[in-house]
Amino acid sequence: SVLKRFLTVSWFSTGRAHGSSFAHRGELRRAKRIVVKLGSAVVTRGDECGLALGRLASIVEQVAMLQNQGREMMIVTSGAVAFGKQRLRHEILLSQSVRQALHSGHNQLKDMSMPVLEARACAAAGQSGLMALYEAMFTQYSTCTAQVLVTNLDFHDDQKRQNLNSTLQELLRMNIVPIINTNDAVVPPPEPNSDLLGVNVISIKDNDSLAARLAVEMKADLLIALSDVEGLYNSPPGTDDAKLIDIFYPGDQQSITYGTKSRVGIGGMEAKVKAALWALQGGTSVVIANGTHPKVTGHVITDIVEGKKVGTFFSEIKPAGPTVEHQTEMARNSGRTLASLHPDQRSEIICHLAELLTERKEEILAANKMDIDLAVNAAMLKRLSLSPAKLNNLAIGLRQIAVAAQDSVGRVLRRTRVAHNLELEQIAVPIGVLLVIFEARPDCLPQVSALAIASGNALLLKGGKEAANTNRVLHQLTQEALSMHGVREAVQLVSTREEVEDLCRLDKMIDLIIPRGSSQLVRNIQRAAKGIPVLGHSEGICHVYVDAEASVDKVIKIVRDSKCDYPAACNAMETLLIHRDILRTPLFDQIIDMLRAERVKIHAGPQFASFLTFSPSAVKSMRTEYGDLECCIEVVDSMQEAVDHIHKYGSSHTDVIITENENTAEQFLQQLDSACVFWNASSRFADGYRFGLGAEVGISTARIHARGPVGLEGLLTTKWVLRGAGHTAADFSEQGTMKYLHENLPVEQPLAVQRDSN
């Protein structure tokens, strides 16, 4: 509506001086006036005859959505020639078939030859149909369109240029989407070497230069140029070493090599880059992206406007630090060296980091105070806060990890003599490059870094901005420790404006993502990570089951600790299951009194509510993670019913039974398939430090190699090493001379001894 546009329009483009482009992708959300250029390869079918209707429909939907948000959208489109070629071919085939039928008495379509169709004639025949198609599609979104055809003269003649500008301004003011194209029916061939020489000398030789010229003329905030490539590469796409350039700067054009032009169109990537840089110089931000695969690239136009890392973004401002892609590459290269170090050397690095945490505590605490001063609430304050005691505990945990590092990477897990002089080993090796995304807690950084170092993994860290100052100092100390063995770059801290979703797109560079934070953060990352495994838990719906044969003292202590020690933790109790025989007993009253004294808000499950005349508020869902001084109480008839309840409503995190009956407890421990199952112990023990792992990178409820608190072992995978003496598979065929032995060998026996004994 007009009112909606009036309310939203003032937000766009604020804070940006006229004539200057946006410096960062995140600022593209503020773009008000946007030109979308659709290349020939985007709108044209694979056979170059006719239009790709599915792609066009997706593009129209996105443009209409942005227009309805209050933005001013303009489309520069190709497609008239292709549409006209389709129409003219149909007409010619029809007329030829009629003529041949008259001359020969039967249709001889197979003998027909299709004449070469002149592009200007095709454009003349196709332009009206192209516009009719756009109009029909935009009408579905209650959006009006208008056609504008231009030539070089419309820009070079001042009067015509002013008229064009005035017309487009009026259309935009009326909430109409102008659809602009070169008038290919009359436009002359471009003059060589006369384009892109200055603001008033750009020739309209293709839609790239037209879109750039138009964007600058109309003072557009953003030009989105869609073609059939993902963006700009440092070498021709398809070559082995070609890498997509995320951000391109005006001074970088000497460092790239251009490939061939697309299957259709006359622009080519070099023309696109020239046009983009020309528009950038004129104050318009530019993104070049792929518009030909809507199923793969999704809503490419709206993604770009939302600031997502799509295509190549042209910027005049080069960031001070390296890009996240470069950081990941540095981490991988340095991580491979880290993995090849002797275990003693990795231990030395971790011990040195532990020393630095205590030696430089004043520096760390000063940075931490800066973050605390900016904290907005008490909960955040608790997560952010470091103290000398916390740093001492961190150092103790790191030294535990240093000891574990002695026996991790390279450890032989099994040995097999496959055949005479053919021996196989399964060896523990690092996973590769880890991306750990964590909120608020700065103590996470040295813990995770130590685990990555011990396991020989490269590490990319993305911390919450709330702890930016503390994280920066802790990362500096980590790199200082790594420097003692020349692997400083193995741990990288992402401090640029990278969105989590953008990091999750680096599937060719990152091997495992570990989110540490709220269940919402974990769910978001699990959704965003396409192609990268995610190790984590989306919810911590932990249960404590109080059996009929439970000890009163143990129940009160364990329930209090499980719920009240730190209610925001993922291993805190959320549902208390009580055997029905305990209802209306002194033990039940003591449980309720204790929870009330601790100010825990109680919600009643359906069965519990049915036993009460005046019950607490009914629970909205049995699958609720409260993360606060709240819990649900439900009644069950037996241990088996408790197990069934947990399997139905739990999140496979941590579940507890309190009972003095050993047989009941063992059945509970055996039947329940959660990552952590405890007997007569608080759920709060589900923690890497408390398990003696030194620290944890997170708690996993996934059904993969690592479950529960994930320490050093969970960051290792395996590889198989086979040592032979010219063996071939053919040696073991029916006609072969060798037989498989498949003998298990002792793991502790050195390989050299085995081979010498043969």
TIKE-852516 format. One line per 5 residues: number of its first residue (from 1); their letters; for each residue x, y, z of C-alpha. Coordinates in Angstrom, 1 decimal, padded with zeros to 4 digits. Each point is the difference from the previous one (the first is absolute). Last residue first. Layout:
<dokols>
NUM	a	X Y Z; ...
</dokols>
This chain:
<dokols>
758	nsdrq	058.0 -062.2 008.8; 001.6 001.0 003.4; 001.6 003.1 -001.6; -003.5 001.2 -001.1; -001.5 -000.4 003.4
753	valpq	002.9 001.7 001.8; -000.2 003.0 -002.4; -003.7 000.4 000.7; 000.5 000.5 003.7; -002.1 -002.3 002.2
748	evpln	-002.5 002.0 002.1; -002.9 -000.7 -002.3; 000.4 -003.8 000.1; -000.8 -001.5 -003.4; -003.3 -001.3 -001.1
743	ehlyk	000.5 -002.5 -002.9; -001.9 000.6 -003.2; 001.9 -002.9 -001.8; -001.0 000.5 -003.6; 001.5 -002.5 -002.5
738	mtgqe	002.6 000.6 -002.7; 001.0 -001.7 -003.2; -002.9 001.1 -002.2; -002.2 -002.1 -002.3; -003.0 000.2 002.3
733	sfdaa	000.8 003.7 000.6; 002.3 001.2 002.8; 003.0 001.1 -002.1; -002.4 001.9 -002.2; -000.6 002.5 002.8
728	thgag	003.7 001.0 -000.4; 002.9 -000.1 002.5; 003.3 001.7 -000.8; 001.4 -000.2 003.5; -002.8 001.4 002.2
723	rlvwk	-000.8 002.5 002.7; -003.7 001.1 000.3; -000.9 003.0 002.1; -003.7 000.5 000.8; -001.2 003.4 001.2
718	ttllg	-001.9 000.9 003.1; -002.0 002.9 001.6; 000.9 002.2 002.9; -001.8 002.9 001.5; -002.3 -002.2 002.2
713	elgvp	003.1 -001.5 001.7; 001.1 003.4 001.2; -003.2 000.9 001.8; -003.6 -000.2 -001.0; -002.4 -000.1 002.9
708	grahi	-002.8 -002.4 -001.0; 000.4 -001.8 -003.3; 002.8 -000.2 -002.6; 000.2 -002.5 -002.9; -003.5 000.9 -001.3
703	ratsi	-003.5 -000.3 001.4; -000.2 003.7 000.8; -000.8 001.1 003.6; 003.4 001.8 000.2; 001.2 002.1 002.9
698	gveag	002.5 002.7 -000.8; 003.7 000.6 -000.7; 000.8 -001.5 003.4; 002.6 000.5 002.7; 002.6 -001.9 001.8
693	lgfry	-001.7 -003.3 -000.9; -000.3 -000.9 003.7; -003.7 -000.5 -000.2; -000.5 003.1 002.2; 001.9 002.1 -002.6
688	gdafr	-001.9 -001.5 -002.9; -003.4 000.6 001.6; -003.1 -002.2 000.6; 000.5 000.2 003.8; -002.8 002.5 000.2
683	ssanw	-002.5 -002.9 -000.4; 000.6 -000.6 003.7; 000.9 -003.5 001.2; -002.0 -003.0 001.3; 000.2 -002.0 -003.2
678	fvcas	001.0 002.0 -003.2; -000.7 -000.4 -003.7; 001.9 002.3 -002.5; -000.4 -000.2 -003.8; -003.6 -001.2 000.4
673	dlqql	-000.8 -003.6 -001.0; -001.9 -001.1 003.1; -000.4 -003.7 000.3; 003.3 -000.9 001.6; 000.3 002.8 002.6
668	fqeat	-003.7 -000.5 001.0; 000.4 -003.8 000.2; 003.1 000.5 002.2; -001.9 002.4 002.3; -002.9 -002.4 000.5
663	nenet	002.4 -002.8 000.8; 001.9 002.2 002.4; -003.0 001.1 002.0; 001.0 003.0 002.1; -001.5 002.4 -002.6
658	iivdt	000.6 003.4 -001.6; 000.0 -000.3 -003.8; 001.6 002.7 -002.2; -000.2 001.1 -003.6; 002.5 002.0 -002.1
653	hssgy	-000.2 001.0 -003.7; -002.2 -002.3 -002.1; -002.6 002.8 -000.7; -002.7 -001.3 002.2; -003.8 -000.2 -000.7
648	khihd	-000.6 -003.5 -001.4; 003.1 -001.8 001.2; -000.3 001.7 003.4; -003.6 -001.0 000.3; 000.8 -003.6 -000.9
643	vaeqm	002.8 -000.2 002.5; -002.3 001.5 002.7; -002.7 -002.6 -000.9; 002.6 -002.7 000.4; 001.0 001.3 003.4
638	sdvve	-003.7 -000.2 001.1; -003.3 001.8 000.3; 001.1 003.4 -001.1; -000.8 003.5 001.3; 001.1 003.3 -001.6
633	iccel	001.6 003.1 001.4; 001.1 002.7 -002.4; 002.8 002.5 000.8; 000.7 003.6 000.4; 003.0 001.9 001.5
628	dgyet	001.3 000.7 -003.5; 001.2 -001.7 -003.1; -003.6 -001.1 -000.6; 000.6 -002.8 -002.6; -003.5 -001.1 -000.9
623	rmskv	-000.9 -003.3 -001.6; -002.9 -000.8 002.3; -001.8 002.9 -001.5; -002.4 002.6 001.4; 000.3 -001.3 003.6
618	aspsf	-003.1 000.6 002.1; 000.4 002.8 002.6; 000.3 -001.4 003.5; -002.8 -002.3 001.1; -003.0 000.6 002.3
613	tlfsa	-001.9 -003.2 000.4; 003.1 -002.1 -000.9; 000.4 -003.5 -001.2; -001.0 000.8 -003.6; 002.6 002.8 -000.1
608	fqpga	002.8 -002.5 000.5; -001.3 -002.1 -002.9; -000.2 002.9 -002.4; 003.4 001.6 001.0; -000.1 002.8 002.6
603	hikvr	002.2 003.0 -000.3; 002.1 001.1 003.0; 001.8 003.4 000.4; 003.2 -000.5 002.0; 000.5 002.6 002.7
598	earlm	002.7 -002.1 001.8; -002.3 -000.1 003.0; -002.8 -001.1 -002.3; 002.1 -002.8 -001.4; 001.0 -001.2 003.5
593	diiqd	-003.6 000.1 001.2; -001.1 -002.1 -003.0; 002.7 -002.6 000.5; -000.7 -000.1 003.8; -003.7 -000.5 -000.6
588	flptr	000.7 -002.9 -002.4; 002.3 -001.6 002.6; -002.7 000.4 002.7; -002.3 -002.2 -002.1; -003.1 001.1 -001.9
583	lidrh	001.5 -001.0 -003.4; 003.0 -002.3 000.4; -001.9 -003.1 -001.2; -000.6 001.9 -003.3; 003.7 -000.2 -000.9
578	illte	001.2 003.5 -000.7; 001.4 001.4 -003.2; 001.7 003.5 000.3; 000.3 001.7 -003.4; 002.4 002.9 -000.9
573	manca	003.1 -001.2 001.9; 003.2 002.0 -000.8; 002.4 -001.5 -002.5; -000.5 002.8 -002.6; 001.0 002.6 002.6
568	apydc	-002.4 002.9 000.7; -001.2 -001.5 003.3; 003.5 000.1 001.6; 000.0 -001.7 003.4; -003.8 000.1 000.2
563	ksdrv	-001.4 -002.8 -002.1; 002.5 -002.9 000.2; 001.4 001.2 003.4; -003.4 000.2 001.7; -001.2 -003.3 -001.6
558	ikivk	003.2 -001.8 001.1; 000.1 001.3 003.6; -003.7 -000.5 000.7; -000.1 -003.5 -001.6; 003.2 -001.2 001.7
553	dvsae	-001.3 000.9 003.5; -003.3 -001.7 -000.6; 001.5 -003.2 -001.4; -001.9 -001.4 -003.0; -002.0 -003.2 000.0
548	advyv	-003.1 001.3 -001.8; 002.3 001.5 -002.7; 000.7 003.7 -000.5; 000.7 000.5 -003.7; 002.1 003.1 -000.9
543	hcige	-000.4 001.1 -003.6; 002.0 002.2 -002.3; -001.4 001.9 -003.0; 003.3 001.5 -001.2; -000.9 001.1 -003.5
538	shglv	001.7 000.4 -003.4; 002.9 -002.2 000.9; 003.4 000.2 -001.7; 002.3 -001.2 -002.7; -000.9 001.4 -003.4
533	pigka	001.1 -001.7 -003.2; 000.7 002.4 -002.9; -001.9 -000.5 -003.3; -002.6 002.6 000.6; 000.4 001.6 003.3
528	arqin	-002.7 002.6 000.3; -002.7 -002.2 001.6; 002.4 -001.6 002.5; 001.4 003.5 000.7; -003.4 001.5 000.7
523	rvlqs	-000.9 -003.0 002.3; 003.2 000.4 001.9; -000.5 003.7 000.5; -003.6 -000.6 001.2; 001.1 -002.6 002.4
518	sgrpi	002.2 002.6 001.6; 003.8 -000.1 -000.2; 002.9 -002.1 -001.2; -000.2 -000.9 -003.7; 002.5 -002.5 -001.3
513	ildim	000.4 000.0 -003.8; 002.1 -002.7 -001.6; 002.1 -000.3 -003.2; 000.4 003.6 -001.1; 001.6 001.1 -003.4
508	kdlrc	-002.2 -001.5 -002.7; -003.2 000.5 002.0; 000.6 003.7 000.6; -003.7 000.8 -000.1; -000.4 -000.4 003.8
503	ldeve	002.3 003.1 000.4; -002.6 002.0 -002.0; -002.8 -001.2 002.1; 001.9 001.1 003.2; 000.3 003.5 -001.4
498	ertsv	003.5 001.3 -000.6; 000.5 003.6 001.1; 003.7 -000.5 000.6; 001.4 -001.3 003.3; 000.4 -003.7 -000.9
493	lqvae	002.7 -001.3 002.4; 002.5 -002.3 -001.5; 001.8 -003.0 001.6; 002.6 -001.7 -002.3; 001.6 003.3 -000.9
488	rvghm	002.7 000.0 002.7; 001.4 -003.5 -001.0; 003.7 000.7 000.3; 000.8 -002.1 003.1; 000.2 002.8 002.6
483	slaeq	-002.5 002.0 -002.1; -002.9 -002.1 001.2; 000.3 001.5 003.5; 000.0 003.6 -001.4; -003.0 -001.0 -002.2
478	tlqhl	-001.9 -001.1 003.1; 001.0 003.2 001.9; -001.3 002.1 -002.9; -003.2 -002.0 000.0; -000.6 000.7 003.7
473	vrntn	000.6 003.7 -000.6; -002.5 000.2 -002.9; -002.6 -002.2 001.8; 000.1 002.3 003.0; -000.7 003.1 -002.2
468	aaekg	-002.7 -001.6 -002.1; -001.9 -001.6 002.8; -003.4 001.4 -000.8; 000.8 -000.3 -003.7; -000.6 -003.7 000.3
463	gklll	002.9 -002.2 -001.1; 000.8 -001.6 -003.3; 003.1 -002.2 000.2; 001.6 -001.8 -002.9; 002.2 -002.9 001.1
458	angsa	002.6 -002.3 -001.7; 000.0 -003.4 001.6; 003.0 -001.8 001.5; -002.0 -001.6 002.8; 001.9 001.7 002.8
453	ialas	-000.1 003.3 -001.9; -003.7 -000.2 -000.6; -000.7 -001.0 003.7; 002.2 003.0 001.2; -001.8 002.4 -002.4
448	vqplc	-003.4 -001.2 001.3; 001.0 000.6 003.6; 001.8 003.3 -000.8; -003.1 001.4 -001.8; -002.8 -001.4 002.2
443	dprae	001.1 002.2 002.9; -001.3 002.9 -002.1; -003.6 -001.0 000.6; -002.3 002.4 -001.9; -001.1 -002.3 -002.9
438	fivll	002.0 -002.7 -001.8; 000.6 -001.0 -003.6; 002.7 -002.7 -000.4; 001.1 -000.6 -003.5; 002.4 -003.0 -000.2
433	vgipv	002.4 -000.6 -002.8; 001.5 -003.5 -000.4; -001.5 -003.1 001.8; 003.3 -000.7 001.7; 001.5 -003.6 -000.2
428	aiqel	-000.4 -003.2 002.0; 001.6 -002.9 -001.9; -001.3 -003.3 -001.4; 002.9 -002.1 -001.1; 000.3 -002.6 -002.7
423	elnha	002.8 -002.4 -000.7; 001.0 -001.8 -003.2; 003.3 -002.0 000.4; -001.9 -003.3 000.0; -003.7 000.8 -000.1
418	vrtrr	-002.5 002.4 001.6; 002.0 000.2 003.2; -002.3 002.3 001.9; 000.7 002.7 002.5; -002.5 002.0 002.0
413	lvrgv	-000.3 003.4 001.7; 003.5 001.4 -000.7; 000.4 003.4 001.5; 001.2 002.5 -002.5; -001.8 003.0 001.6
408	sdqaa	-001.0 -000.8 003.6; 002.3 -001.3 002.7; 002.2 002.9 001.1; -003.0 002.4 -000.5; -001.7 -001.5 003.1
403	vaiqr	002.7 001.6 002.2; -000.4 003.4 -001.7; -003.8 -000.3 000.5; 000.5 -000.4 003.7; 002.3 003.0 -000.1
398	lgial	-002.8 002.0 -001.7; -002.5 -000.9 002.7; 002.4 001.3 002.7; 000.5 003.2 -002.0; -003.7 000.5 -000.3
393	nnlka	-000.4 -000.5 003.8; 002.6 002.7 000.6; -001.8 002.4 -002.5; -003.3 -000.6 001.8; 001.7 000.8 003.4
388	pslsl	001.6 003.2 -001.4; -003.5 001.0 -001.2; -001.9 000.0 -003.3; -003.5 001.3 -000.5; -001.7 -000.4 -003.4
383	rklma	-002.5 -002.7 000.9; -001.0 001.7 003.3; -000.3 003.4 -001.6; -002.1 -001.4 -002.8; -002.5 -001.2 002.6
378	anval	000.1 003.3 001.8; -000.9 002.1 -003.0; 001.3 002.4 -002.6; 003.8 -000.6 000.2; 002.1 003.0 -001.1
373	didmk	001.9 000.4 003.3; 000.5 -003.8 -000.1; 001.8 000.2 -003.3; 002.4 002.7 001.1; 000.5 -002.0 003.3
368	naali	001.0 -003.0 -002.1; 002.8 002.0 -001.7; 001.4 001.0 003.4; -000.5 -003.6 001.2; 002.1 -001.4 -002.8
363	eekre	002.8 002.5 000.4; 000.1 -000.5 003.8; 000.0 -003.8 -000.6; 003.1 000.0 -002.1; 002.1 -002.4 002.1
358	tllea	-003.1 -002.2 000.8; -001.4 -000.5 -003.5; 003.6 000.1 -001.4; 000.9 -003.1 002.0; -002.9 -002.0 -001.4
353	lhcii	001.0 001.2 -003.5; 003.5 -001.3 000.6; -001.4 -003.3 001.2; -002.1 -000.3 -003.2; 003.0 000.8 -002.2
348	esrqd	002.2 -002.5 001.9; -002.6 -002.7 -000.4; 000.0 000.5 -003.8; 003.8 -000.3 000.0; -000.1 -003.2 002.1
343	phlsa	-002.4 -001.5 -002.5; 002.6 000.5 -002.7; -001.2 002.4 -002.7; -001.6 -001.3 -003.2; -003.5 001.1 001.1
338	ltrgs	001.2 003.6 000.6; 001.5 000.1 -003.5; -003.3 -001.0 -001.5; -001.7 002.6 002.2; 002.3 002.7 -001.4
333	nrame	-001.3 -000.7 -003.5; -003.6 -000.4 001.1; 000.1 003.1 002.2; 001.5 002.2 -002.8; -002.8 -001.2 -002.4
328	tqhev	-002.7 000.7 002.6; 001.4 003.5 000.6; 000.1 000.6 -003.8; -003.6 -001.0 -000.3; -000.8 002.2 003.0
323	tpgap	001.5 002.9 -001.8; 003.3 001.4 001.4; 000.1 003.2 002.2; -000.2 003.7 -000.7; -003.0 -000.2 -002.3
318	kiesf	000.3 001.4 -003.5; -002.5 002.8 -000.7; -001.0 000.6 -003.6; -002.3 -003.0 000.0; -001.3 -002.3 -002.7
313	ftgvk	-001.8 -003.1 001.4; 000.5 -003.2 -001.9; -002.8 -002.7 000.2; -002.0 -000.7 003.1; 001.2 000.6 003.6
308	kgevi	-003.3 001.2 001.5; -000.6 003.7 000.4; -003.8 -000.2 000.1; 000.0 001.7 -003.4; 002.2 -002.8 -001.4
303	dtivh	-002.3 -002.7 001.4; -003.0 001.8 -001.5; 001.5 -000.1 -003.5; 001.3 -003.6 000.3; -003.2 -001.5 001.3
298	gtvkp	001.3 -003.6 -000.2; 003.5 -000.5 -001.5; -000.4 -003.7 -000.6; -003.7 -000.3 -001.0; 000.1 003.5 -001.6
293	htgna	002.9 -001.1 -002.2; 000.5 002.6 -002.8; 000.3 003.2 002.0; 003.7 -000.2 001.0; 001.5 003.1 001.6
288	ivvst	001.7 003.3 -000.6; -000.6 002.5 002.8; 000.4 003.8 -000.4; -000.1 003.0 002.2; -000.8 003.3 -001.8
283	ggqla	002.0 003.2 000.7; 001.2 000.8 -003.5; 003.3 -001.7 000.5; -001.9 -003.1 000.9; -002.0 000.3 -003.3
278	wlaak	003.3 000.1 -002.0; 001.4 -002.9 002.0; -003.1 -002.1 -000.7; 000.0 000.9 -003.7; 003.7 -000.9 -000.3
273	vkaem	-000.7 -003.2 002.0; -003.0 -001.0 -002.2; 001.9 000.7 -003.2; 002.8 -002.3 001.1; -002.5 -002.6 001.0
268	ggigv	-001.5 -000.2 -003.5; -002.4 002.5 -001.5; -001.3 -001.2 -003.4; -002.8 -002.3 001.0; -000.3 -003.8 -000.3
263	rsktg	002.2 -002.9 000.9; 001.9 002.1 002.5; 003.2 001.8 -000.9; 003.4 -001.8 000.4; 002.3 000.3 003.0
258	ytisq	001.5 003.0 001.6; 003.2 -000.1 002.1; 000.1 001.9 003.3; 002.8 001.9 001.9; 000.0 003.1 -002.1
253	qdgpy	-003.6 000.7 000.9; 000.8 000.3 003.7; 000.4 003.7 000.4; -003.7 000.8 -000.3; -000.8 -002.5 002.8
248	fidil	-001.9 -003.3 -000.3; -001.6 -001.8 003.0; -001.0 -003.7 000.0; 002.3 -001.1 -002.8; -000.9 -003.5 -001.1
243	kaddt	003.1 -002.1 -000.3; 001.3 -001.6 -003.2; 002.9 -002.4 000.7; -001.2 -002.9 -002.1; -001.4 001.9 -002.9
238	gppsn	-003.8 000.0 -000.2; -000.4 003.7 000.4; 002.8 002.0 -001.7; 002.4 001.4 002.7; -000.4 002.1 003.1
233	ylgev	-003.8 -000.6 -000.3; -002.8 002.6 -000.3; -003.5 -001.1 000.8; -001.9 -003.3 000.1; -000.1 -000.1 -003.8
228	dslai	-003.1 000.0 -002.3; -000.8 003.7 000.3; -001.7 002.3 002.5; 001.2 003.6 000.5; -001.4 001.5 003.2
223	lldak	000.5 003.8 000.0; -000.4 001.7 003.4; -000.6 003.5 001.4; -001.3 001.4 -003.3; 000.9 003.6 -000.8
218	meval	-002.3 -000.1 -003.1; 002.8 000.9 -002.4; 002.4 -002.2 001.9; -002.3 -003.1 -000.2; -000.9 000.8 -003.6
213	raals	003.6 000.1 -001.2; 000.8 -003.2 001.9; -003.1 -001.8 -001.3; 000.7 001.1 -003.6; 003.7 -001.0 000.3
208	dndki	-001.1 -003.5 001.1; -002.9 000.0 -002.5; 002.3 000.1 -003.0; 001.6 002.7 -002.2; -001.5 003.0 001.7
203	sivnv	003.0 002.2 -000.3; 001.5 001.6 003.1; 001.4 003.5 -001.0; -001.8 002.3 002.5; 001.3 -001.5 003.2
198	gllds	003.3 -000.9 -001.4; 001.9 -002.4 -002.3; -002.5 -002.9 000.5; -000.6 -000.5 -003.7; 001.8 001.4 -003.0
193	npepp	002.5 -002.7 -000.7; -002.0 -001.4 -003.0; -003.2 001.8 -000.9; -003.0 -002.1 000.8; -002.2 -001.4 -002.8
188	pvvad	-003.0 002.2 -000.7; -003.2 -000.2 002.2; -003.2 -000.1 -002.2; -001.8 -003.3 000.9; 002.2 -000.5 003.1
183	ntnii	-001.7 002.9 001.8; 002.1 -000.7 003.1; -002.1 -001.2 002.8; -001.8 001.5 003.1; -002.8 -001.4 002.1
178	pvinm	-001.2 002.8 002.3; -001.7 -001.3 003.1; -002.9 002.3 001.0; -000.5 001.4 003.5; -001.2 003.4 -001.4
173	rlleq	003.2 001.7 001.2; 002.0 -002.6 -001.8; -001.9 000.7 -003.3; 000.6 003.8 000.5; 003.7 -000.5 000.7
168	ltsnl	000.3 -002.2 -003.1; -001.7 002.6 -002.3; 002.1 002.9 001.4; 003.2 -001.9 -000.5; -000.9 -000.9 -003.5
163	nqrkq	-000.9 003.6 -000.8; 003.2 001.3 001.6; 002.0 -002.5 -002.2; -002.0 001.0 -003.1; 000.9 003.7 000.6
158	ddhfd	003.6 -000.7 000.8; 000.6 -002.2 -003.1; 002.6 -002.6 000.9; -002.3 -002.1 002.2; -003.0 -000.3 -002.3
153	lntvl	002.3 000.0 -003.0; 001.5 -003.3 001.1; -003.3 -001.8 -000.3; -003.0 -000.5 002.3; -003.3 -001.9 000.2
148	vqatc	-002.2 000.5 003.1; -002.9 -002.3 000.8; -002.2 000.5 003.0; -001.0 -002.4 002.8; -002.8 -000.1 002.7
143	tsyqt	000.2 -002.2 003.0; -003.1 -001.7 001.4; 002.2 -003.1 000.7; -001.7 -002.2 -002.7; 000.1 003.1 -002.3
138	fmaey	003.8 -000.3 000.1; -000.1 -003.2 -002.0; -002.5 001.3 -002.6; 001.9 003.2 -000.5; 003.3 -001.9 -000.4
133	lamlg	-001.5 -002.3 -002.6; -001.6 002.9 -002.0; 003.4 001.7 000.1; 001.8 -003.0 -001.5; -002.8 -000.4 -002.6
128	sqgaa	000.3 003.7 -001.1; 003.8 -000.3 -000.3; 000.2 -003.2 -001.9; -000.8 000.9 -003.6; 002.2 003.2 000.0
123	acara	002.8 -001.8 001.8; -000.1 -002.9 -002.5; 000.2 002.5 -002.8; 003.0 001.7 001.6; 001.7 -003.4 000.5
118	elvpm	-000.2 -001.1 -003.6; -001.2 -003.6 -000.3; 002.1 -002.4 -001.9; -002.3 -002.0 -002.2; -001.2 -003.4 001.2
113	smdkl	000.5 -002.8 -002.5; -003.0 -002.3 -000.8; 000.7 -003.5 -001.1; -001.4 -001.6 003.2; -003.2 002.0 -000.3
108	qnhgs	-001.0 -001.8 -003.1; -003.8 000.3 000.2; -001.8 -001.5 -002.9; -001.5 001.0 -003.3; 003.3 001.1 -001.4
103	hlaqr	-000.5 003.7 -000.9; -003.0 000.9 002.2; 001.2 -002.0 003.0; 003.4 001.7 -000.4; -001.5 003.4 000.1
98	vsqsl	-002.2 -000.8 003.0; 003.0 -001.5 001.9; 002.1 003.0 -000.9; -002.6 002.4 001.4; -000.3 -001.9 003.3
93	liehr	003.8 -000.4 000.4; 000.5 003.7 -000.7; -002.7 001.0 002.5; 001.4 -002.3 002.7; 003.5 001.2 -000.6
88	lrqkg	-001.2 003.6 000.2; -001.7 -000.5 003.4; 003.0 -001.9 001.6; 002.5 002.6 -001.4; -002.2 002.8 001.3
83	favag	000.1 -001.5 003.5; 003.8 -000.4 -000.2; 000.5 003.5 -001.4; -002.3 001.6 002.6; 001.7 -001.8 002.8
78	stvim	002.2 002.5 001.8; -001.2 002.0 002.9; 000.9 003.1 002.0; -002.5 -000.1 002.9; -000.7 002.9 002.4
73	mergq	-001.1 -000.2 003.6; -000.8 002.8 002.4; -000.2 -001.4 003.5; -003.0 000.2 002.3; -000.3 -003.6 001.1
68	nqlma	-002.5 -000.6 -002.8; 002.8 000.7 -002.5; 002.2 -002.5 001.7; -002.7 -002.7 -000.2; -000.7 000.9 -003.7
63	vqevi	003.7 -000.4 -000.8; 000.1 -003.4 001.7; -003.2 -001.3 -001.7; 001.2 001.3 -003.4; 003.3 -001.8 000.4
58	salrg	-001.7 -003.3 000.9; -002.4 000.3 -003.0; 002.9 000.8 -002.3; 001.9 -003.1 001.1; -003.0 -002.2 -000.7
53	lalgc	-000.7 001.6 -003.3; 003.4 -000.5 -001.6; -000.7 001.9 -003.2; 000.0 -001.1 -003.6; 002.6 -001.2 -002.5
48	edgrt	003.5 -000.1 001.6; -000.2 -003.8 000.3; 000.8 000.4 003.7; -002.9 002.4 000.5; 000.6 003.7 000.2
43	vvasg	-000.7 002.3 003.0; 003.1 -000.7 002.0; 002.4 -000.6 -002.9; -001.1 003.3 -001.6; 000.9 001.9 003.1
38	lkvvi	-002.5 001.4 002.4; 001.0 003.3 001.6; -001.7 000.9 003.2; 000.2 003.7 000.9; -000.7 000.9 003.6
33	rkarr	-001.2 003.2 001.6; -000.4 -000.3 003.8; 003.1 -001.8 001.1; 000.0 -000.2 003.8; 000.3 -003.8 000.2
28	legrh	003.1 000.4 -002.2; 001.8 001.3 003.2; 000.8 -003.6 001.0; 002.1 -000.5 -003.2; 002.5 002.7 001.2
23	afssg	001.2 003.3 -001.3; -003.1 001.2 -001.7; 000.6 002.3 -003.0; 000.7 003.8 000.2; -001.6 002.6 -002.3
18	hargt	-002.5 001.2 002.6; 001.2 -000.7 003.5; -001.4 -003.0 001.7; -001.4 000.2 003.5; -003.5 -000.8 -001.2
13	sfwsv	-000.3 -001.9 -003.2; -003.3 -001.7 000.9; -001.8 000.9 003.3; -002.0 002.9 -001.5; -001.7 -002.4 -002.5
8	tlfrk	-001.6 -002.1 002.7; -002.8 002.2 001.3; -000.8 001.6 -003.4; 000.0 -003.4 -001.7; -002.4 -001.4 002.6
3	lvs	-002.3 003.1 -000.4; 000.0 -000.4 -003.8; -001.0 -003.7 000.4
</dokols>
